[in-house]
């Protein structure tokens, strides 16, 4: 009798594995194009509410669910990403990679547009916006319909970051090629902005956090952990009653602000106060537990 192979655990169910990356890109496109803040807020809230609704249906009989809005949030606020290492990719490197991967003639017009993206051409006003210039170069060369989910995009970006850290340029190119061949020009425009970590949405991170949950700004200031914010505050009806600083989880310290000298005495209620000379230097925070130490830079990037 043939032996029966051990059964494999079922694949983990996540909202991100079901939501097409195209849905996020079309939402970001609408947010960027509209002028008023209420409209921008409306589009983001609609996308987020549909995510939460699908999340409820997908996990309705489960307990201790860790699936959250984090896979989308880390793409919407890429500059706050801490889990993924640096991509090591800037506009000029992306231009060279696109020229190579698309087999563009090096002395051709489109290659020149990518390499000289800062040079004004025509009257569109795209100078300096590499993602927009790449969009027009890619439009006739890209698939008409994308095939990637948000989860798959994050997996490819994880691979790019880890292979960049390992200095394996061949695998970085392989992951980029998979993204290029399975994404529309519009999706690649937003991918480029996510890699460069500048989405140009015209919406602040504070606004996005406040739409997500009233306590999101406070929790992120304490933890600087985007995944924790999305997981703990998934339900907008539940408030965060106990926000506390924990060891080895960096927090944002309160920063000094410039004061009006004429108002200082009034603000101090005419009581005695002391002024300390401000010294320049590198600010950091150190966490210690016994013989274990961890250091964080001021902006918590290291």
N, C-alpha and C positions, 0 to 999 in steps of 0.2 A: 504494500500500500504506500502510495507516495506521501511524503511528509507535507504537512500543510505549513506554509510559511507564516511566521508570526504576523498578526494583523497590525497594520500601521495605524497610529492615532489619526483621527479625522483632521483635515486641515483646519486651522484656527479661523473662526468666522470673524471677519471685521467689516465695518462699513467701507473702509478704504479699498477693500478688495472688490467691492461691487460698484463703487462710484467711478465713472469714467473721468479721466484727467481733463477731457474736453469740457465737462460740466463746470469744473473749477475755472478753467481758462475763460469760458464764455462769461462767467460771473465777474471775473476780474476785468475783462474787457468792458463790460457794462459800467462797472464802478469807475474805471478810469475815464470813460468817455463822458459820463454825466457831470454836470458842473456843481449842482447843489449838494450840500452835505446830507440833507434828509434823503435824497435819492440814493446816494452812495450807501447810507446806513440801511435803507430798505433792501437793496440788492444783497448786501452781505447777510442781513438777518434772514432773508428768504432762503439763502443757501444753507445757512447754519440750522435753521428750523427744520428744513427737509432732511438734513443729516441726522438731527436728533430724533425725528419721527421714524426714520428708517432704522436707527439704532434701537429704538424701543421695540419695533416689530421683530428685529433680528435676534434680540437678546431677551425677549419677554419672559422666558421661563428659566433664565439663568440667574445665578447669584455671584457676587463678587466679580462683576464684569470690569475688566481693565481697558477694554476697547473704548476709544474716545475720539474727540475731534482733533487730536494731536497730529495725525498724518497730514491733515489739511492745513492746520495752523502753522506747522513748521515750514510749509511752502508759502503761506501768506505773509509770515513774519520771519523770513530766512535769516535776517541779521541777528535774531535772538536765539538761533539754533546753537545749542551747546553739545548735543549728543554726537552730531556728525562732525568729523574732522574737516579741515579746510580743503577746498577743491584744488587750490593751486592754479586756478584758471582765471585769467582776465580777458578783456576784449581782444587784445592783439593775438593771444594764444588761441582763442576761439576762432578768430578770423583765419588763422593759418590751418587750424584743424578742419574747418569747413571747406577751405580751398582744397585740402588734401582729400578729405572724405567724399566730396562731391565731384572730384576730378575737374575742378575749374581751371582753365588756362591761367597760369600765373601772371601773364601779361594782359589778361582779358579785363573787360570793363567791370564785371561783377567782382572779380578778385580785388580790383583796385578800390571798389566801393567798400568792401569789408575791411581792407587794410587801412584805408584812409577815411574811416567812419567819422572822424572829427571835422573833415573838410566839408563846408557847405556845398550842396549840389542842388540846383533848381530852387524852387520856392516853397518846398514842403516844410522846411524848418526842422529836419531830422538830424542835423549835424550834431554829433556827440552822442546820439541815441543809437548805440550799436544794435540793440535788439530790433528796433524798427527798421533799420537799414537791412539787417539780416532777413527780416520778414519778407521784404520785397524781392530779395535775391532768391529766397527759398520758395516763394509762392508757386512758381511754375515747375519746381523740381520736387515738391513734397506730396505725400499722399493726400487725397481729398478727405479722408476720414481717419482719425487716430484710432489706435487699438489698445492704448495703455490705460490702466486704472491708476488711481492715486497711489495705491500700494506699490504697483510696479515701478512707477516713477521714483518713489522714495528708495526702492531697492537699487535701481540703477544709480541714483545719486549717492547712495551709501557705498556702492562699488567704486564709483569715481573717487570719492573721498579717501577710502581705504587704500586704493591702488596708488593714489597720489602720494599718500604717506609712505607707502612701500617703494615709491619711485619707479613704479611699473607703468611706463607711458603706453606700452602696448595694450594693456588691459583697460587703461583710461580711454584710449581711442575706441576700443571694442564696445565699451558701455555707451560712449557717445554715439557711435554708429547705430547701435540698437535704438537709442532714443530718436535719432534723426529719421531712421527708416520706418518708424512706427508712429510718427507724430506729424500733424499738419503744420503748415507754416505758422499759423496762429499759436498753436501749442508750443512750438519751438521758440517763438517770441517770448512767451512767458517763462519757458524753461531757462532761457538765457538770462532773463531778469532775476530768476530765482538763484541761478548759479553766481551771478554777479552780486546778488543780495541787495538789489535796489529795484523795487517793483513800480515806483513812480505812480502810485495809486491816488495820491492827493488826499490820503487819509492817514492820520497818525496812529501809532500803535496803541495809544491810550484810548482812542475812539474804538478801535477794533476790540480791545479788551473789555471796554464798558458795554459794548453790544453783546459780547459773549457772556459776561456775567458781571454784576455790580461789584463783586469782590475780587475780580481777576487782577486788577492793577495792584491792589494791596498784596495779594498772594505772590505775584511775580516779583514785586519789590523785595519781599522777604526771602524768596527761594531762588529767584532767577532761573527757575526750572519750568520751561514751557509745557513739558509733558505732565508734570504734577498739576499745573494750573488747569489743563484740559481734563485730566482724569478726576481731580477732586471737585471741580466746579462744573461737571457735565450737566447737572440738573440746575437750571436757572432759578428754580423755586426754593432751593436749599441754600441758606446763607452759610458762610464760613465763620463759625463762632469762635474758633481758636486758631489764630494765625501765630505761629511761633517760629523763632529761629532755631535751627537744628545744626548740630556739628557736621562739618564736612559738606554742607550745602550752602553755597555762597549766597549772601544777601546784599542788597544795594544799600549802602550807608546813606544817611541824610547828608546832603552836600551843603556847603556854605553858600550864602547868597549875598550879593552886594547890598549894603544898607545905605540909606540916606543919612548922612552924618547929622543933619539938622533934626532928624526925627529920633535919633538913638536915645537921647535923654528922656524924651517923652515916652518912648516905648518901654523904657526901664523904670517908669513911674518916679523919675527924679531920685531914685535910690542909687547908692554907690555901686559902680560896676567896674570891671577891668577889661582892658583891650589887650589882646595877645597878638604879637607880631606873627603874621602868616609866613611860613617858610615854604619855599618851593621844594619839590622832591617827588619821588615816585611813591604813590599811595598803594597800599596793599592790605589784605587782611590775612591773618594766620589763624587756623583752627588747630587745636591740640587736644588729644585724648591720650593720656599716658605718654608713651614714647612715639605715638603716631602724630605726624604733623602734615598739614596740607596748606598750601599758600595759594591765594587768589589775587589776580591783578585787580585794579580798580574797576574795570569794566567787565570783569569776570570772564574774560576770553581765555585766560591761562590759569 
